[in-house]
Amino acid sequence: MPTRRATIDSSLSQQEGDPVFPDGPFVPVVRRTLLGALVTLLAMSGCSKRGPAAGGGFKMPPMPVETAIVTQAPVADRFDAVGTLEAGDAIVVVSEIDGMVTSLPFREGEAIAPGGVVAQLDDTQLRAEVARAEALRDQSRVTFERVKSVVDQGAGAPQDLDDAGAGLKVAEANLDVARARLAKTHIVAPWGGVLGSRRVSPGAFVRAGQPITDLTRLQEMKVSFSAPERYLGVLRRGAPVSITTPAYPADSLQGRIDVVEPVLDANLRSARILARVPNPGGRLRPGMSANVVAVLSERTSALTVPSEAVVVEGGQAYVFAVKLDSTVTRVAVALGTRTADRVEVVRGVDRGAQVVRAGHQKLFEGAKVIPVQSAPGAAAGSGTGGNAATTRPGGERP
């Protein structure tokens, strides 16, 4: 045991030049270890400050990023609104005279051709009045012919001929009145459409103006919606529109603006607009809601990039463009119409340029990247929805 202790004491003995510490022989060893670590850190710091320009130090490896190509595609500025469908034509069928309903030869909810009979009123008395008016007209005509013959022979006064002619005209007018009243007992559809439910029953006595049923034309529909006054310069008669309905969301109907009301709502500062759209199959019904999209302007060769490629900082939009040497540069861009997955670039990049679509969170000016091209469908947008602008109801762009 004495020999082993002497060996340990010799290895831990103080070297020449080391100061003497009262804490024991382990303090110099710890000091030398800390000093070596400090020198190593200073050397690494010096290398990092020199950077790549000094020919040494640490370099960031190229980062893989997903890229897309700036492409040309048709873009349309649109105005979106919610409207209400109205029938192309709609009337309430009424009786023009008092009378008793003898028959209603139509089926409720079915179509009727122009001139089809809707209701028949009792016409017994009116037929008798027509017969009497015809008799009086015939009598007046005979009288006129007799007086004319006498006057032509010089045996009568011209005044008698004038009186006989006036009497004949009165008789003919009375006959026309009687026939018109008789025709009003035969109520017909003025144009083809769909009849509603019956408001009266056969045998009922109706007054003039009393509703009998409804008649609606469904071959063409009107859609009514409102637009703010700032859009009146572009929402003009003849502008194309398309509508969809909650009942048939997959069907889009194309139409055109027919009427822009000349007087605006003073409270809302908006104008009422009517557009006409076809109604194939008669599926759309008056009173349904409709999503209206009106095209304000179209650009067939607009430059677009994926929405994910645009970075906004401080109100300014940027994209990271990939140069030929696989480095990136941040380019300020001016944006136009925004769609669900694409955005129009008005200024800043050219067609065919390569921009970073995903992975730009850690990019900086001059960073080296490994471009990975997006799928063709993702780069150019999918479906027609990527080529038309989407706006909020009321016309505000998102």
C-alpha positions in Angstrom: 0.0 0.0 0.0 2.8 2.6 0.7 4.1 2.1 -2.9 0.7 2.8 -4.6 0.1 6.0 -2.6 3.5 7.4 -3.6 2.7 6.9 -7.3 -0.6 8.9 -7.1 1.0 11.7 -5.2 3.7 12.0 -7.9 1.2 12.3 -10.8 -0.7 15.0 -9.0 2.3 17.0 -7.9 2.5 20.7 -8.8 4.5 21.5 -11.9 7.2 24.1 -12.1 5.8 27.6 -12.5 2.3 26.8 -11.3 1.0 29.0 -8.5 0.3 27.4 -5.2 -3.4 27.2 -4.3 -4.6 26.4 -0.9 -7.4 24.2 -2.3 -5.1 21.4 -3.4 -3.4 20.0 -6.5 -6.6 19.5 -8.7 -7.1 23.3 -9.4 -4.4 23.6 -12.1 -5.9 20.7 -14.0 -9.3 22.3 -14.2 -7.9 25.7 -15.2 -6.0 24.2 -18.1 -9.1 22.4 -19.3 -11.2 25.6 -19.3 -8.5 27.6 -21.1 -8.3 25.0 -23.9 -12.1 25.2 -24.4 -12.0 29.0 -24.6 -9.3 28.9 -27.2 -11.3 26.5 -29.3 -14.4 28.7 -29.2 -12.4 31.8 -30.2 -10.9 29.9 -33.2 -14.4 28.8 -34.4 -15.7 32.4 -34.0 -12.9 33.7 -36.1 -13.6 31.3 -38.9 -17.2 32.1 -39.0 -16.5 35.9 -39.2 -14.2 35.4 -42.2 -17.1 33.6 -44.0 -17.0 32.1 -47.5 -15.1 35.2 -48.9 -12.0 34.2 -47.0 -12.0 30.8 -48.5 -13.0 28.8 -45.4 -15.7 28.6 -42.8 -19.2 27.1 -42.8 -21.5 27.3 -45.9 -25.3 26.8 -45.9 -26.1 23.7 -48.0 -28.6 24.2 -50.9 -32.2 23.9 -49.7 -34.8 22.0 -51.7 -37.8 24.1 -52.6 -41.0 23.5 -54.6 -41.2 25.9 -57.6 -43.8 26.9 -60.2 -43.7 28.6 -63.5 -45.3 32.0 -64.2 -47.9 31.2 -66.8 -50.4 33.0 -68.9 -54.1 32.3 -68.4 -57.4 34.0 -68.9 -58.5 36.0 -65.9 -61.9 37.7 -65.3 -62.9 40.3 -62.8 -66.3 39.3 -61.4 -69.0 40.8 -59.2 -70.7 38.3 -56.9 -74.2 38.9 -55.4 -77.2 37.0 -54.1 -80.4 37.6 -56.0 -84.0 36.4 -56.2 -85.5 34.5 -59.1 -88.6 35.9 -60.7 -90.8 34.5 -63.5 -90.2 35.9 -67.0 -93.9 36.8 -67.1 -96.5 36.3 -64.4 -100.1 37.4 -64.1 -103.2 36.8 -62.0 -106.1 35.7 -64.2 -109.2 37.6 -63.3 -112.7 38.1 -64.6 -113.4 41.4 -66.3 -117.1 41.2 -65.8 -119.6 40.0 -63.1 -120.9 36.5 -63.8 -121.3 33.0 -62.7 -118.6 30.4 -63.4 -119.9 27.6 -65.4 -116.7 25.6 -65.9 -112.9 25.7 -65.2 -111.5 23.4 -67.9 -107.9 23.3 -66.8 -105.8 21.2 -64.4 -103.9 22.9 -61.7 -100.2 23.2 -62.0 -100.1 22.1 -65.7 -99.1 24.0 -68.8 -101.6 25.8 -71.0 -101.1 26.9 -74.6 -101.8 30.5 -75.8 -105.6 30.9 -76.2 -106.4 28.0 -73.9 -109.6 28.3 -72.0 -109.1 29.1 -68.3 -112.8 29.7 -67.3 -116.2 30.0 -68.8 -118.8 32.3 -67.4 -122.6 32.2 -67.9 -123.3 34.0 -71.2 -127.0 33.5 -71.7 -128.0 37.2 -71.2 -125.0 38.5 -73.2 -125.8 36.3 -76.1 -129.4 37.8 -76.2 -127.9 41.3 -76.1 -125.8 40.5 -79.1 -128.8 39.1 -81.0 -130.8 42.3 -80.3 -127.8 44.5 -81.3 -127.6 42.6 -84.6 -131.2 43.2 -85.3 -131.0 46.9 -84.6 -128.0 47.1 -86.9 -129.8 45.4 -89.7 -132.8 47.7 -89.3 -130.5 50.8 -89.3 -128.8 49.5 -92.5 -132.1 49.1 -94.3 -133.2 52.6 -93.3 -130.0 54.0 -94.5 -130.2 52.3 -97.9 -133.9 53.6 -98.3 -133.0 57.2 -97.5 -130.0 57.1 -99.7 -132.1 55.9 -102.7 -134.6 58.7 -102.1 -131.9 61.3 -101.8 -130.2 60.0 -105.0 -133.5 60.6 -106.8 -133.6 64.2 -105.6 -136.7 63.6 -103.6 -135.1 63.8 -100.1 -133.0 66.2 -98.1 -129.3 65.4 -97.6 -129.9 65.9 -93.9 -132.1 62.8 -93.8 -129.2 60.8 -95.3 -126.8 62.1 -92.7 -129.2 61.1 -89.9 -129.7 57.6 -91.3 -125.9 57.1 -91.7 -125.3 58.2 -88.1 -128.0 55.8 -86.9 -126.3 52.9 -88.7 -123.0 53.7 -87.1 -124.5 53.8 -83.6 -126.2 50.4 -84.2 -122.9 48.9 -85.4 -121.1 50.3 -82.3 -123.7 48.8 -80.0 -123.2 45.5 -81.6 -119.5 45.6 -81.1 -120.0 46.4 -77.4 -122.4 43.5 -77.0 -119.9 41.1 -78.7 -117.0 42.4 -76.6 -119.0 41.8 -73.4 -119.9 38.3 -74.6 -116.2 37.5 -75.4 -115.3 38.4 -71.8 -117.3 35.4 -70.6 -114.8 33.2 -72.3 -111.5 33.7 -70.3 -108.4 32.4 -72.1 -104.7 32.4 -71.5 -103.0 35.4 -73.3 -99.7 33.4 -73.7 -98.4 29.9 -72.9 -97.4 29.2 -69.3 -98.1 27.2 -66.2 -101.4 27.6 -64.3 -101.6 27.8 -60.5 -104.3 26.6 -58.2 -107.9 27.5 -58.5 -109.2 30.5 -56.5 -112.8 29.8 -57.3 -115.0 26.8 -58.1 -117.6 26.1 -60.8 -121.0 27.6 -59.8 -119.4 30.5 -57.9 -120.4 34.1 -58.7 -117.4 36.3 -59.4 -117.0 40.0 -59.5 -115.0 42.0 -62.0 -111.3 41.8 -60.9 -111.7 38.8 -58.8 -108.7 36.4 -59.1 -109.4 33.0 -60.7 -105.9 31.5 -60.9 -102.2 32.4 -61.6 -100.4 32.1 -64.9 -96.6 32.0 -65.0 -94.1 31.7 -67.9 -91.2 29.6 -66.8 -89.3 29.1 -70.1 -87.2 32.2 -69.1 -86.5 33.6 -65.7 -85.5 36.9 -64.3 -83.0 37.3 -61.5 -83.1 40.5 -59.4 -80.1 41.6 -57.5 -78.5 44.9 -56.2 -75.1 46.4 -57.0 -73.3 49.3 -55.3 -73.2 52.5 -57.2 -69.5 52.2 -58.0 -70.2 49.3 -60.3 -72.7 51.0 -62.4 -70.0 52.0 -65.0 -69.3 48.3 -65.8 -72.6 46.6 -65.0 -74.4 47.6 -68.2 -77.3 46.2 -70.2 -76.1 43.2 -72.2 -73.2 42.3 -69.8 -73.0 38.5 -69.3 -74.0 36.8 -66.0 -74.1 33.3 -64.7 -76.2 32.0 -61.9 -76.3 28.9 -59.7 -79.0 28.0 -57.1 -78.8 26.0 -53.8 -81.4 23.6 -55.3 -79.2 22.8 -58.3 -75.6 23.8 -57.4 -74.0 21.8 -60.2 -76.0 23.6 -62.9 -74.7 27.0 -64.1 -77.1 29.1 -66.3 -75.8 31.8 -68.6 -77.7 35.0 -69.2 -77.4 38.7 -69.7 -78.3 41.9 -67.9 -81.6 43.2 -69.2 -82.4 46.2 -67.0 -80.4 48.5 -64.8 -82.9 50.6 -62.8 -82.2 54.3 -63.4 -83.1 55.3 -59.9 -80.8 54.2 -57.0 -81.9 53.3 -53.5 -81.1 56.5 -51.5 -80.5 54.6 -48.3 -78.3 51.8 -49.6 -76.7 53.7 -52.6 -77.3 50.7 -54.7 -79.1 50.0 -58.0 -81.6 47.2 -58.7 -80.5 45.1 -61.7 -82.5 42.5 -63.6 -80.9 39.8 -65.7 -82.7 37.2 -67.9 -81.6 33.5 -68.0 -83.1 30.5 -69.7 -84.8 27.9 -67.7 -84.5 24.5 -69.5 -86.9 22.0 -68.1 -88.7 24.6 -66.0 -86.9 23.5 -62.9 -86.2 26.9 -61.5 -89.2 28.6 -59.8 -89.9 32.1 -58.8 -88.9 33.1 -55.3 -85.8 30.9 -55.3 -82.4 32.4 -54.3 -79.6 32.5 -56.8 -75.9 33.2 -56.7 -75.2 35.7 -59.4 -71.8 36.3 -61.0 -71.4 39.2 -63.4 -68.3 39.5 -65.5 -66.8 43.0 -65.2 -63.7 42.6 -67.4 -61.7 39.8 -68.9 -58.0 39.5 -69.7 -57.1 36.5 -71.9 -53.3 36.6 -71.4 -52.8 37.5 -67.7 -49.7 36.4 -65.8 -50.5 34.2 -62.8 -48.6 32.4 -60.1 -49.8 30.1 -57.3 -51.2 32.0 -54.3 -48.7 30.2 -52.0 -45.8 31.8 -53.9 -46.7 35.3 -52.7 -45.3 36.7 -49.5 -46.6 39.9 -48.1 -44.5 42.1 -45.8 -45.5 45.5 -44.7 -48.2 45.8 -47.3 -45.8 44.9 -50.2 -46.1 41.6 -52.0 -43.0 39.6 -52.9 -42.0 36.4 -54.7 -38.7 34.5 -54.6 -37.5 34.1 -58.2 -35.0 31.4 -59.0 -32.1 32.5 -61.2 -30.1 30.4 -63.6 -27.4 29.7 -61.0 -30.1 28.2 -58.7 -29.9 31.1 -56.3 -33.0 33.1 -55.3 -33.8 36.8 -55.3 -36.7 38.5 -53.7 -38.8 40.5 -56.3 -41.5 43.0 -55.4 -44.7 42.4 -57.4 -48.0 44.2 -58.0 -51.0 41.9 -57.8 -54.3 42.0 -59.6 -57.2 39.6 -59.4 -57.0 36.8 -56.9 -58.7 33.4 -57.4 -59.1 30.4 -55.2 -55.6 29.1 -56.0 -53.9 31.6 -58.3 -53.2 35.3 -58.2 -52.6 37.7 -61.1 -49.2 39.4 -61.3 -49.6 42.8 -62.9 -45.9 43.8 -62.6 -42.7 42.4 -61.3 -42.1 39.0 -63.1 -42.2 37.8 -66.7 -43.8 34.8 -68.4 -41.8 31.6 -67.9 -40.0 32.8 -64.7 -39.5 30.2 -62.0 -40.7 31.2 -58.5 -40.6 29.4 -55.2 -44.0 28.0 -54.3 -43.2 26.2 -51.0 -40.2 26.2 -48.8 -39.5 30.0 -48.8 -39.8 30.4 -45.0 -36.0 30.1 -44.5 -34.9 31.7 -47.8 -32.8 34.9 -48.0 -31.3 37.0 -50.8 -28.8 34.9 -52.7 -29.6 31.6 -51.0 -28.8 28.5 -53.0 -31.7 26.1 -53.6 -32.6 22.8 -55.2 -35.7 23.5 -57.4 -38.4 20.8 -57.4 -40.9 21.5 -60.1 -44.6 21.5 -59.1 -47.0 19.1 -60.8 -48.5 20.6 -64.0 -52.0 20.7 -62.5 -50.8 22.5 -59.4 -48.6 25.0 -61.3 -51.2 26.0 -63.8 -54.3 25.8 -61.7 -56.9 23.2 -62.0 -60.4 23.6 -63.4 -62.0 26.7 -64.7 -62.2 28.1 -61.2 -58.5 29.0 -61.5 -59.1 31.3 -64.4 -61.9 33.5 -63.1 -61.8 36.0 -60.3 -63.6 35.3 -57.0 -65.2 38.2 -55.2 -67.2 38.5 -52.1 -71.0 39.3 -52.2 -71.2 43.0 -52.8 -68.3 43.0 -55.2 -65.3 43.2 -52.8 -62.3 41.2 -53.7 -60.8 38.9 -51.0 
